[in-house]
Amino acid sequence: MATTSEVKVGMAAIAQRLSDQRQVMLKAKSNAGAASVALSAIPTDYADVIATVQAFGSANAFDAATKAELAKMTAEFSALKAKADQVAAVDLNS
């Protein structure tokens, strides 16, 4: 069994670890918010490229492949943006 002083030292160590890891989580939340903002800018920043690819047909191999790639990237974008938004919205005060 631990002595009173050992318990006090252990409790302080637990509190320090909790505090340190809360800071890690706050940084993760902040980074997720920044990622969400950066992802949100893609449709505007690359509007011309996206519109061009969306107008591609499927007769040309390059056009078809690029259009398919954009579709896959759009799905990835949507999933990643949703995850970034979820992490950014996490309530660390409860």
C-alpha positions in Angstrom: 0.0 0.0 0.0 1.3 3.5 -0.8 2.1 6.0 1.8 0.3 9.4 2.0 3.2 11.2 0.3 3.4 8.5 -2.4 -0.3 8.9 -3.1 0.1 12.7 -3.3 3.0 12.3 -5.8 1.1 9.8 -7.8 -2.0 12.0 -7.9 0.1 14.9 -9.1 1.6 12.7 -11.8 -1.8 11.6 -12.9 -3.1 15.2 -13.1 0.0 16.2 -15.1 -0.5 13.4 -17.6 -4.2 14.3 -18.0 -3.3 17.9 -18.5 -0.5 17.1 -21.0 -2.8 14.9 -23.0 -5.6 17.4 -23.0 -3.2 19.8 -24.6 -2.5 17.2 -27.3 -6.2 16.8 -27.9 -6.7 20.6 -28.1 -3.9 20.7 -30.7 -5.6 17.9 -32.6 -8.9 19.7 -32.5 -7.2 22.9 -33.7 -5.4 21.1 -36.5 -8.7 19.5 -37.6 -10.3 22.9 -37.8 -7.4 24.1 -40.0 -7.7 21.0 -42.1 -11.4 21.7 -42.6 -10.8 25.2 -43.7 -8.1 24.1 -46.2 -10.4 21.4 -47.5 -13.3 23.8 -47.8 -11.1 26.0 -50.1 -10.5 23.3 -52.7 -13.8 23.8 -54.7 -13.1 27.6 -55.0 -9.3 27.4 -55.4 -9.6 24.7 -58.2 -13.0 25.7 -59.6 -11.6 26.0 -63.2 -9.9 22.6 -63.1 -12.9 21.0 -61.6 -15.3 22.5 -64.1 -13.1 21.5 -67.0 -12.8 17.9 -65.9 -16.6 17.8 -65.2 -17.2 18.9 -68.8 -15.0 16.1 -70.1 -16.7 13.3 -72.1 -15.8 9.6 -72.0 -14.7 9.0 -75.6 -11.1 10.1 -74.9 -9.1 7.8 -72.6 -7.4 10.7 -70.8 -10.7 12.5 -70.3 -12.5 9.4 -69.0 -9.6 8.5 -66.7 -9.4 12.0 -65.3 -13.1 12.3 -64.8 -13.1 8.9 -62.9 -10.2 10.1 -60.8 -12.0 13.3 -59.9 -15.0 11.3 -58.9 -12.8 9.2 -56.5 -11.1 12.3 -55.2 -14.5 13.9 -54.6 -15.6 11.0 -52.5 -12.3 11.1 -50.5 -12.7 14.8 -50.1 -16.3 14.5 -48.7 -15.2 11.7 -46.2 -12.1 13.6 -45.0 -14.0 16.9 -44.7 -16.7 15.2 -42.6 -14.1 13.6 -40.3 -12.2 16.9 -39.9 -15.4 18.6 -39.0 -16.2 15.9 -36.5 -12.8 16.2 -34.8 -13.0 20.0 -34.8 -16.4 19.9 -33.1 -15.3 17.5 -30.3 -16.2 18.9 -26.9 -13.1 18.4 -24.7 -14.7 20.1 -21.7 -16.9 17.2 -20.7 
